[in-house]
Amino acid sequence: MAHGHVAYGMRASFGMAHVTPGHIEAWERGTALPEASELAALAGALWCHPRELMGRPRTLREHRIARGVAPEDVARATGLPLGAYARMEETGQWTGDKRQSAKLGSLLNLPPRDFVTITGLEDELARLLTEAVTTRWQAHVRAIAKLIVADRKELHEPLDAMYHEYQALMAATLSRAGGSTASGEDGRRYVEEIVDHFWARLPE
């Protein structure tokens, strides 16, 4: 469909009187993003679901739009002033506290990986995972589950596998180094990439 046809469909069927072919072109190129109401109307005009038009949401704004939630609703649910929330979307930096973060994750139904990325918790997750693979992973299940808002049982298998993976690397390092800890490059590299190892093992 031509841009003009799509714009006309949105104006005629969904009351989007302000939408022009230029809007459609900008959305198509990715130089602008439609608001939630515009996305719903665009999907209606194209006979598809809004998520089909967006691909995988990555930013806070994209997740909100994909869920069809207005900024006012997010601000109200998280207890943030609308202006403060709008600035977080604009800058891409979420600064809410843990309670507000949990409410955000629930409202937008954020997958654990997206929740951690959006709320800036990756460093804390990396710290907990490092402690889990270098000591007793069982002692860290509760903290990790709380951080990423996940069921503890889902973490048992990934953490156990990561623990044994890391310990095997360190054992091989000790063996190659003749019993010294002078060469721990494999272990250091594993720790540097530990968050990626975790997401790769966590069930979808």
N, C-alpha and C positions, 0 to 999 in steps of 0.2 A: 504494500500500500504506500502511496505517495504521502509525504509529510502533510500536505494540504488535506488529504482525505482523512487522515488520522485526527488532525486538529479539528476538522469539521465534525467528525463523529463525537469527539469529546465535548464540543460546544453544544451540539444538537441533542445528544442523548444524556449527557451528564452535567449540563449546566456550567461547564467550564468556559465561560464567555471570554476569558482573558487569554486562552491558549491559542497560539498562532503556529504556523508551520515552523517558525524559528525556534519555538520551544521544543518541538519534536526533534528537530535536527540537533539541538544542543544536548538533549537527553541521549540521543543515539550516539553522539560522539563522546559523551562522558564529560563534557565541559560544564555541565550543570546537572543537578539532580532534582527530580520532581518531588514535591511534598507528598505526604501520605495520601491525601485526597486526590491529588493529580495522578499519582501512581495507580490508584484504584480505578480511576476513570480511564486512564490509558490502557490498563489491562482489559477493562470492559470493552473498550473500542476495538481491541485486538483479539478479543475472545480468548483470553488466557488468564492464568493466575498471576498476581503481582510478582511473586517470587521468581517466576520464569523470566521476567524482564530484568532482574537485578543480578542474577548469578549468585555467588556466595557472598553474603554481607560480610564486611570486614570492619568498618568503623561503627562507632556508636550510632551515628545518624543513619547509616544504612540498615543497621539492625532495627532501629525504631521504625523506619519507613517500611521495611519488609514485614513487620508485624502489624502495620496499619495503626500505629499508636501516635497520637498527637503529642507534641512537646509538653503541652499543658498537663497531659495525663501522666507523663513521666515525672515531671516536677512535683505534681501532687502526690503521687505514689511514694516518691523517695523523700518527700519533705523538704525539697529544695526550692528556693525562689526561682521563678521561671527564668529570670535574667541570668542567674548563676548557672542554671542547667544549659541555657542556650550558649553561653560562653564555653562550656565544656565541649559541646558539640563542635563549635567553631574551631577550637584549638586542638581537639582530639585528645584532650587530657582530662580524664575523670579524676575528680578530687574529693568525691564523697567518702564518708567514713564506712566502716565495715557493715553497719546496719543498713545504710543507704545503698551500699553495693549489693547486699543480699536482696534487697527489694528490687533493685534494677534488674538483677539476674533473673528473678522470678517473673517480673512483669514482661520482660522481653524474651523470656524462655531461652536465655543464652546457653549454648553448649559450654561445657567446662573450659575448653581451650579459649574460646572467644571471651568468656567471662574474665578469665585471668589476664588476657591481653588488654582488654578494654579498661579494666580496673587497675592496671599497673601492678599486679601482684606477682609478676614473673620472677623477680629477684627473691622474694620470700619463698616462692615455691621451689626455686633452685636450691636455696639454703636447706629447706626441709628434706628435699630429695637427697641431697648430698649427705646429710646426717643419716638418712635412712639406709643408704647403701654402704656407709662406712661403719655403722654401729649395728643396732638391731632395728630392722625396718618395722617390726610390729609396734614399737613404741611411738612411731610417728604416723600411724594410720589415721588416728583421730584428728590430728592437727591438719594433715593434708586434706582429708575429707571435708573438714570444716572450711578450709581455705578455698577449695574449688567447688564447694557445694555438691558433693557426690556421696553416694552410698559407700560406706566403709568396705563392705564385702567386695565391691567392684575393684578395690585397690589391692587386695591381698595378692592376687596372681601377678599383676604387673610389678609390684614392689618386690615380691619374692624373687621373680625372674631377674630384675635389675640388680638386686643384692648379690645373687650368685654370679651374674655376669661381671660385675665390678670386682668381686672377690677373686674370680678366676683370672682376671687381668692382672691383679696385684700379685697373685701367686706365681703367675708366669713371669712377671717382672722380677720378683725375688729370686726365682730359679735362674733366670738369665744373668742376674747381677751377682750370683754366687752368695746369696743370702743377705746382701745389703739393699738399702732402699735408694741407692744413688740414681737409678734409672726408673722413673715412674711416669714416663711420657704417656703411655697408653692410659694409665689411670687418670692422669690430669686431663687428657683429651676427653675421656668419657665424662668426667665431671663437668667440663666446659659445655658439653652438649647434652647434659642430663635431662633438661626439660624436654628436648626433642625426643630423647629415648622414652621418656614417660608417656608423651602423647601418642607415640607410635604404638605403644603397648596397651594403652587404655581403650576399653571397648567403646565403640561409637554409641 
